[in-house]
Each structure stands twice: as C-alpha cells, then as structure tokens.
Amino acid sequence: MRILLVIFDGLADRPAPELDGKTPLEAARTPNLDRLVAQGINGLFHPKGPGYPLGSPLALHLMFGYPEEEFPDRGPLLAAARGLEIPDGAVVLAARFASVVREEEGRLRLVERFIQGREEACERLAETIAGLEVDGLSFRYSYSGRGDGILFIEGGASCQVTDTDPLGLDLPVLRARPRAEAEDPALAQRTADALNRYLTWAHVQLGSQPMSGGEDAPPINCLITKWAGPKPSYEPFAERWGMRAASLPDEEVVSGLMIEIGFRLEQIVEEDPEGDLRRRLGRARELLSEGFEFVHLHSKYPDPMSHDNEPLRVREAIEALDRGMGYYWQEIAGDPDLITVITTDHTTPSVWARHPRGEFSDQHGGESVPIAIRGGSVLVDSVAEFGERAAASGGLGHIRGEDFMPILLNAAERTNMYEMRPTPKRRLYRPSHDQVEPLLVTD
C-alpha cells in the first residue's frame, strides 16, 4: 500500500471569542474533512511533545523519524532550497537585512525586520558586506532576494552559536553567544566573537552607504542572523523507510528539507487555497500512479492568516481547503491501496490572550494537533468531525513524532517483525530482494 500525507500548515489553533469559544477549525464548515475523519482513526499528535512550539522543518524532521540531534537547523536548509552549495565544514546562517536605530551604550534597536520592494538597494548593499576575515574565520554573504540572504562562515567555525535576530520589533539586536551545549566551548566562543565583529563591521559599512534608505523608508543598516547549522547529512528517506518518496511543498525551508532527505521535489504556485489544494491533490494522484509510494503534500494555508491574528479569516481559509478536498473524494478516495493522513505540523495561534492583536504574530503554539488516518488496516473509531477537541477521543490516543512513521507503515502493512534481522542495519520495513544477501551453496 502507498501513503498520501496531507499537511495543512498551522491548522490547529486556540479558542476565539468571536467564534463563540471554538477554534477556527471547530467553527469551520468542513464536510469533506469530516467525512474522511469518520472513515478513519483519529488522535492528537505532537512531533516532539506537548507544550513545545515547533516550526515546520523540525516538525517534519521528527515526523519522518530523524532524531532531534541530527537536525541541521534552518540556515542550511534554506541554502539548499536556494540552490547554494554548502562547503564541507562551513557554518550556515540565515541572514536578513534590517533597519535599526542606535541607542544608549551602543545598543541597536530593531525597527524593521522585513525589507521589501527595495531590491536594487539590497543588491548593492550586499556587495559591500560580501566578505571579511575575522580571527582566521572567513565570512561570506550571499544575497537571495527580498531582503534575505545566507551567511557562510568557513575556516573551522562552530555552528553552536545563538541567534542575533530578536524575532520582534522595538527589541535590541542580540549579541551572538556560544550555546550552553557546545561540544567545544572555546571554539563556539571564538565563533560568536567573530560573528559579532562581522555584524558590527556590516552595520558600519551599511550605514555609511549613500541612499541606503528612501525619504519614507527606514535605512537598511543592519544584518540579523539566526538558525546556524552545518552542512546537512541525512540518511535518505527511501533507505530509512523503504519507500520511493515525492513532495509537493509550499514553503521554502520545507523544500530544503525534502531535498536533503532525498524526496522528489515539485513546486506548485497558486494563491487561492481551494485551487492550490486541488492542483496539489491532482499532482499527488499522478505521482502515486507513477510509482511513488509516499507522497507528501504541504499546503501553507491557513498559517499566514493565523500569523495575522485573524481567526475569522483562518476559518474562511479552512473552509476553502475543505472545498478543495472535494477533489480527493472525486478522484483519489476510491483507491483501495492508499493510506491517507490528514494533520498539521504545529499550532499557529490566531488569538493570544495576553498580547494585543497584530503585535505578536511570529510565534507558534505548543498544543497537540489533530490527526486522522484513513485506509488500510486502521480501526475506525467514533470520531465524526475534524477538530482539536473531537480528536482527543479518537482511537490513536496521543502520539509523538517517533510514533508517526511506524504507525503509517503498520497501517500500510509494510512492516517487518522488529526482532527479525535479515539485513545488517535494522529496518522496520520488509527489505527488498536487492537488500538481502542469499546463502550460496556450491559443490
């Protein structure tokens, strides 16, 4: 049997007063999703554990059975998605242009994190900070567009340094520091010190350039960094789980992860949630017919509406996605050899009880999210609607990332008894003929 994984980014939410205390998912009219739920087994899911807010790449990394300590972080995954070669031994950071004002004691207060619509200025400014040697380490900045770029540190640096992006406005740009868990504290300290010197130098360089801002625009005078990591080194998904896999992602950093774990990657661009989902489901159907055994479909909706703190728009986006799921029932649901999984990678709250609307939108929540599995050998439970509270009574109970792939393989009847050792490396799936070595008897 084959597996179709549908992820609606940031689908889970918190109760909203304007929705009579329901979450947007609970308040939305979702007949197609409810139909799938009623034909499957349901539960609550968290890739790491309840209370831990995760982003999409780490959530997917854990869902696909890779240990947390092997996560390379977002910087290298963004570089991979942008087609940038990562040299062996390099440290890679996401590095974004920003606007700051200098305050007392030399602190820099962040006033603008997203520089948009000023490509010519950004490209010119990127050239002025493209390279610098600090304490034997080589800094190289590669501009990617829309105010964003990648910073490479070569020469033996440590990736175990903290972020300088404070993830909010009117906050001080942070000083890079060695992480507490650094394997080589001295090297991490040296790297952090060198990074701070590079960023200080970049601030001076950018601030000295003419026309770095317009009459009505704040100056582009700072670089903020985050998500430092090494060159990724993944065991391919096909080797780990025995399935040829394809992905239809809708987020740049997710694309980078899929590239690194060996998925066939295809991009689809569609602004309308309903039309976007229909196109992705149509292409997923074709990929399954072409021999792919695991297809990951990732819709970015309704995450942007949740980040805008607008639960009514979140509900509308969910209802649009449900209409798009009509294609599933028309063209896909009748396949008897298909497992379908519907879930989300994290909670994105559109309501924060103690924060003003629109002023705290860059964060995810740590609540567990609903999951439904239809097809194969699943034991259909009594859950009849797709929602956070309804899922809590489902037959799956509460599962974590380490449970995700084993449950799917078991439902698809692809598992091998765990005590059996037909291959040198233990696998949960039954090995193919080319993975085993027959005993040869010769006279």
N, C-alpha and C positions, 0 to 999 in steps of 0.2 A: 504494500500500500504506500501511497505517496502522501505528502503533508503540505497543506497550504496554511501559512501563518499570516494572519492579517492583524497589523498593529495600527491602532488609531492613536497618534502621538498625544500624550497628555489628556486622554479621555476622562479619567477619573477626576473627581472634584470634591468640593465641600458643600454643605447645605447653604443655600442662598435665601435671604429673607424675601426677595422679590419673586422667588419660586415657591413660596409657602413652605420653606424649610426643606425642600427637596434639592438634591444636586441637579445640575443641568441634564445629566444622563437620566436620572429618575424622572425628571419633568418632561423630557422629550418624548414625542410620539415615535416609537421605533418598532413597527410591526414586523419588519424583516429580521431585525436583530433578535427580537423576542421569539420569533419562530425558530431561529437557529438554537437559541438557548433552550427552548422547550424540547428540542430533539437531541440534546447533549447532556454532558455532565459539567457542573459548574463549581466554582470556588473562588477564593481570594488568593491573590498572588503577589509576592514581592520578590524581586530578583535578589536582594540582599537580606533584608529583614525589616519588619515593621518599624516605622519611625525614621528610617534612613531615606532622605530625599536623594534621588539619583538622576543623572542626565541620561539621555538616550544611549550613548555609546557604551557606558559602563553597564547599564541595564542589559543591553543586548549581549555584551561580552559575557556576563554572568548567565544569562538565559541559555546561551549556546555552550555552556559547560566549561568555560575557561576560568581558572582561579583568579581571584581578585588581584593577587600579587603579580600576575602576568599582564595586567592592563597597562599599555604603554602611555596612556593619557591622551588627551585630545590634540595636543600640539602635533605629534607625529601623524595622527590620523587625518588631520586637516591637510598636512603636507602631502600625504598620499592621495587624498581626494583631488588635490590641485595639480597632481602630476609632477611634484617636485621630488627629485632624487635625494634620499637621505644617506649621507656618507656613513660608513661604519664608524661607530664611536661618537657620532655627533649627538648633541642635545638639541631638541627641537621645541620651540615655544610659539604659541600663538601671540602675535604682537600687533596691536591696533593703534592707529593714530588717535589722539585725543587732544582736548583743549583744557588747559589748566591755568590757574592764577597762583602766583607765588605769594605766600603769606608769611607771617612772623616765623622766625627761626628757620627760614628756608623751606618750609613745608609747601607742597604743591597740592592745591585743592582742585579736584576734578569737576569741571563744569559741563563738559560734553564728551560722551563716550563713543558716539557713532558719528563719524564724519562722512556725510553722504553728498553726492552731487558735486564733488569738487575733485574729479579725477585728475585733471591736469596739474593742479597744485600738489596733490598727493604723490603723483608720479615724480614730479620734480623734487619734492622734499625727500622722497625715498632715496634718491641718488646721493643726497648729502650725508646720509647716515648708513650707507650701504656696507661699510666695512670699518673695523677697528680692531687693533691688537691690544689686549689688556692682560698684563701679568702672564704672558705666554699663551693666552687663550684667544682664539680668533672669532670675532663676531661678524656675522654676515646676515644682512636684512634683505628679504625678497618680498617685494610688494605684490599683493594678489588682486587688488581692486576693492572698491567700495570702502576705502579707509582701512583695510585689513591686510595683514601680511604674516610672514613666518620669519622668525629669528633663529638662525643656526649658530650654535657655539661649538667650535671644534678645537682640538688640541689637548683632549684629555679632561673635559669638564665633567661635573656630576650633574645628573638630572634631578637630584633630590634637593631642589630649592623651591621656595614658596612663590606665590603669585604676587605681582605688584598692582594688578587691577583690583580695586576695592569692590567692584560689582555694584556700584551705585553712585549717584551724583552728590555733589557737595560733601564728598568724603576725601580724605587725604590719599594721594597715591602712596602705595605701601612700599616699604623697603624690602627687597629680597633677602631672605634669611635661609639658613640651612634647615632642612626638615629634621624633626626630632628623631625619625627612624633612619637617618642617613647611615649607610654602611661605612662610609669613610667621612666622618665629621669634618676633618681638616680640609678635604677636597671640596666638600659641599660648602664650607665657609669661604674657601678661596673662590669658588664659582659664584656664590652670591655676591661677594665683594666686587668681583669683576663685572658682574651684571649690573650692579648699582652704579659703577663707574661708567659703564657704557650708556646706561639710561640717562645719567646726569649729563654726559657729553652730548647725547642725542637731543636733550632738552635745550641745551645751549645752542647747538647747531640749528635746530628748527626755529628757535626764537630769533635767531639772527638773520634769517632769510627774509628778503622782501616779499610782500604780498602773500604771506602765509595765511592770511585771512582776508575777507572782504569787508565792506563797510558794515554790513549787517550780520556778518558771521564771526564767530569767535576764532581766534588764531589757532592754527594747527601747530602745537608747540610741545607735544609730549608723545611718548610711546609707552603703552602699558602692556604688560606681559602676563601670561598665565599658562597653565597646563604643560609644564616642562616634562619631556619624556624622551626615551631613547628610540632608536630605530626598532619598529615592531618585529617580533619574531614569533609567529603563530604556527602551531600545528594546523594544517589545512582542515577545514570542516569536514571535507569528504573522507579524510583519513580517520578523523576522530569519531564520526558517526555513520560512516558507510553510505552516504547519500550524495548524489550529484546535486549541487545547490545553486539557485539563482536568486537575485534580489532586485526588487523594484523600489529603491529608496526614495525618500522625499526630503532628505536633509544632508548637507554636505559632509558633516562629520560621520554620519551613518554610512555614507558611501565609502569613506576612507576605511572604516572598519570592515565592510564587506569585501573590499579589495584585498585587504591584508589577510583575511581568513579564507580567501580563495573562492568566493562566490562569483558566478557570472553576473555582471552588473549591467543594468539598463536604466536609462534616465527617461522619465516622462514628466512633461511640464504642462500643467493645467491649473488655472486659477480657481475654477469652480469646484467645490468639494464633491458634489454629486458626479459631475463629469469626470473629475480626476479619478474617483474610485472606480467608476465604470471602465475607464481606459486601463487602469492597473489590473482590474479583475480580468478584463479581456486578454491582456498580455500574459497574465499568470496562467490562464487556461491554455494558451498556446505553448508556453514553456513546459507545462506539465505534459502536454501531448507530444512535445519534442524529446521527452525522456528525462527531464529534470525531476528529481524525486522529492525535493524540498524547495518550496518557493516562498520567499519572504516578501510580503507586500507591506510597505510602510507609508501611511498617509500622515502628513504633517498636521492635518486638522484633527481636533479643534484647538490645538496648542496655542496658536497665535491669539485667538480670541480670549483664551484664559489669561494669557500674559497681559492683555489689555484690560483685565479686570472687568469683563462684561459678560456676566452669566447668561443674560438673555440671548446674546449673540452666540455664546457657546451652545446653548440649546438649539438654536437655528442651524448651526453647523452640524450638530449631531443628527438632526432630522434630515439634513441634506445627505449626509453619509448613509443614513438608513435607506433613503430613496435609491442611492447608488447601489446598495446591497440587493436591490431588485434584480440586477444582472446575475448575481450569484444564484438566485432561485431559478432564473430562466435558463442559464447556460452551464452551471457548474454543479449544483447541488445533487443532481441525479447520478453523478459518478460514484459507483459503489466502492471504488478502490481509493477513496480520498478521505483523509482526516483533515478537518477544518478547525483552526484555532482562531478565536477572536479574543483579543486582550489589548492592553496598553502597556507602555514601558514605564510610566510613572504617573503620579498625580500632579496636575498643574492647577493649583487653586485659583479660581477667579474671584474668590472672596477671602480677604484677610481680616479677621475680626478686630485686630488692634492696629491696623495700618490704613491710612487714607487710600481710597481708590486711586489707581494710577501712579502711586508713588513707591510701590513695592512689587514690581512685576517681573523681576528676573529670577525668581526662585521657584523651585518645585516643592511639593509636599511629600511627607514620608508615609502617607496612608497606603495600605494594601489596595490592590485594584482588582476588578472582576475579571474572570477568565472563563471562557466556555469552549468545550471541545466536542465536536460532533463527528460521528462516523466511527468506523472500525469496531472495536470490541468494548467501547465505553459503556458504562452502566448509566443509562438515562435516569436523571433524578427528577424531582418535582418542581424545580425552579422554572418559572414561566415568563420572567421578564429580565432584561439585561440591566442591572443596576448594582450599585455598590452594596446596598443592604440586602437585596434579594440574593446576591451571590453567596452571602455568608452562610446560607442554609444548604448550599449545594454539596454534592457527594464528594467533591475533591477536597473539601475542607480548606486548610490553609497550606499553600505550597511556596517554596522558595526557588531561586534560580537553579540550584543544584538538582532540584527535582524535575525541572521543566523538560529537558530532552529525554530522560529515562521514561517519563510518563508518556510522551508522544511516541517514542519507539515501541513501548509496550502496547499502546492502543493500535499502532500500525502493524503489530505482530512481526516486528523486525528484530526482537531482542534475542540474545544468546544467553543461556544459563550462566550466571556470573561466576560460578565455580569452575566452569569449563575453560581450559587454556589451550585452544587449538593454534594460537599464534604467540610469538614471544612477547608482544605487548598486549595487555589485557584490553579487550574491547567489549562493549555492551551489546553490539550488533553481531549477527552471524557473519563470519568472514566469507568473502567470495572465493572461488576456486584459485584465483591467482594470488591470494593472500596466504594460502596454506601450502605446505610442502609435503607431498606424498612420500611414503616409505617405498623405496625401490628394492626389490629382491632380485638378485642376479645369481645365476648358477656359475 
